[in-house]
Amino acid sequence: QVQLVESGGGLVQLGGSLRLSCAASGSIFSWNAMGWYRQAPGKQRDLVAGISTGGSANYVDAVKGRFTIFRDNAKNTVYLQMNNLKPEDTAVYYCNKIGVTSNDYWGQGTQVTVSS
């Protein structure tokens, strides 16, 4: 059964930090590069960070140097460490495999709100 459970979001002040976690079912996690996506109000859902099965990571420029994605293959879990948060990081954050489409299964996401 496909399952993605995101957690760790919350309200944080400008410059604060959060660590997001995503517990994934083996069918999604084991053989796929994984990513963290975010969707701000009124905007499309975009990929912000991705990690290969071997641990190679990539980031969009907006989060480079502030966010770190990593995965624990033994726990089928992917994490997103977010530092120096900014108001523009406010969004619902989702994890999923790289190459996912809007028609694929998505978890409920976790809300991140950064106040100034």
N, C-alpha and C positions, 0 to 999 in steps of 0.2 A: 504494500500500500504506500502510495506517495504521501510524504508528510514533510512539511517545513514549518518549524516553530521558531519565530524570531522573538528575542527578548532583550532587555537591557536599556531600552529607551527611557526618556524622561525629560524633565525640564532642567536646564542648566544655564548658567550665566555666560556671557561673552568671555571667551578664553578658557572655559571649563573643559572637562573631559568626560567621555562616556565610553564604555565597552559594550558593543552589541554581540550577541551570540545567536547562532542559528543551528538548531538541531535538525539534521536532515535524515530522511530515510536512506538506507543503503542504495536503493535503486537510483536515486538522484546523485548521491554524493560520490560513490566509489569510483566511477569511471569518467567523471566530468570535471572540467574546470568549473569553479564556482565563483559567484560574484555577489557583490552587494549593489543593490539598486535603490534609488530614492525617487519619491514623487512628492513634489511640493504642491500646494493648493493651486488648481488651475493649470498645472503643467503636466507634461508627459513624464512617464517613468523612465529614468535614465540610469545606465550603469555608471558607477563611480569607482569601483575597484574590482579586480578579478585576480584569481589565483589558480594556477595550474595544479594538476594532481601531484606534481613534483615540488610545488612550493614557490614557483616563480610568480611574482606579483606585478601588476600594472595598475596605474591610477590615472584618472583624468586630472588635468592640470589644476582644477579648482581645489583638489584635496591633496595634491602631491606635497609631501613633507609634513602633513598634519595627520593623515589617516594611515593606518597600517592594517592590512588584511593578513590573516594567517589561519591555518586549518590544522585540526587534530584528526588525522585519518583514523585513529583508533576509536575515536568517539563520534565519528561522522558529524563533526561540528566545525563550523567556520565562524571566525570572529572578525570584528572590525573595531580596532582601537582608534578612537577619534580624540584628537587633542587640539587645543587652541580653536575651539569651536566658534563659529561666527553665526550671526542671525540668518545668513543665506544658506546655512546648512539645515535649517528647519525643514522637515519633511517626514513622511512615513518611509521607513527603511525596510527593504525586503531583501532576502537572499534567494538565489536560485542558480541554476546552472548557467553557464555562458552559452549563448545561442538560444535561450528560451524565447518564446513568443507570447503575445498577450493571450493567446488561446490555451496556453499550457496552464498547469496548476500553479497557483501562487498561495503562499501562506497569508496570514492576517497582517503581517508587518508589525513594526514597532515605531511609535511616534517619538521623534526627537524634536524638541523645541528649545531654541537658543534665544534667550532674552538679552537685550542690550541695556 
